Amino acid sequence: LMSELAADTLLLPPVKDKKIGSWSYAAGRIRSLEVNLFGKSGLDRLYVADNEQDLRLLMQEHHYPQEEFNAALRHEKVEAFRLLEQVAPQDGYRVALMLFADIHNLKFMLKENLKRDNRRSLDEMSHLLLQPSLVDPARLNELICGTRDRSDGPGWVIPLIEAGEKAYSESYEAAAIDRALDKMAHRLAAKMADRLNNDWFIRYFALQRDLVNLETLLRVRSRSVSETVYKDSLLPSGLISVGLWESLYDAEDERISMAFVGTPYEILAAYPEEYNDGGQAANFVRDRDRILIDHIEKGRHVLSGPELVLSYVLAREYEIKNLRIVDAAIRNHLSLEQRNALRRDLW
């Protein structure tokens, strides 16, 4: 991957490092906040919540904003990243994690802008956009619609808008926008992690790329997608090279499972055979998250450096995912067994 990164000419989002502060000070601040995390006992209580009132009380207990459910989750996530911006001496970590929200917003707005009529206004889109993001969604939307001159846009965003438009103009399918921009997002994050030179952070994104590539492979096999589209969908190499992913396109189940031996993905070895069985896609996403959470948890034990601080922010994100799962489970009357099958265990 290093050679892939070295040749990469993508502009990176700007990073504002502080002249003061240290990771040990930041870690001290975070340790005092870790008590707000749900932890195992909090999650045990969350997963048996009977109604919205139970949910609300648990959220209050763990210092979530006292607002409507979705607003509270959104604001808590914004708050976690604001805290990271405040305490981190190096800002590149926050920027690398947040740029995926901008890419999501960009993909959504580009597709909306392609519509001849019935285009949604920014207000109508807002609940589908992700926050916090590096670029204000209103500004991003103006750049895409052409109501703001592109020379007035953040330098790193303009090539992304152009790449999305080009991908669409070459194929006339909206999914091509996703494929082009997902790859660019992961290239940007990998390059930023590489510059920060932190092995734990580099590996976090490498795991993500592999897990997305594996999910792409599993989906492709169940939907008879062409080899060209499959190859075009692959993210840059993680721990497993793009070349190996490409060679697995029409491989037997067993050969795919063999490719995971000696990697963190051995626990996923049954999926090539079982992915198409009912409910397995949701189980795959849970097990994929499990691998990422295990990696994040390792970061809590590094005493100096950014790992502890980042593990708190990322844990809060997975906690929010658990809250969404339980909220949906309450509304859809899922049994405790069905709920627990979706649970993301945290420390």
Secondary structure, DSSP 8 states (H G I E B T S, - for coil): -HHHHHT-----------SS--HHHHHHHHHHHGGGS-HHHHHHHHTT--SHHHHHHHHHHTT--SS-HHHHHHHHHHHHHHHHHHH-S--HHHHHHHHHHHHHHHHHHHHHHT-SS----HHHHGGGS-SS-SS-HHHHHHHHHTSS-GGGS-TTTHHHHHHHHHHHHHH--THHHHHHHHHHHHHHHHHHHHHHT-HHHHHHHHHHHHHHHHHHHHHHHHHT--HHHHHHH--S-SSS-HHHHHHTTT--HHHHHHTTTTSTTGGGTTHHHHTTSTTHHHHHHHHHHHHHHHHHHHGGG--SSSHHHHHHHHHHHHHHHHHHHHHHHHHTT--HHHHHTT-----
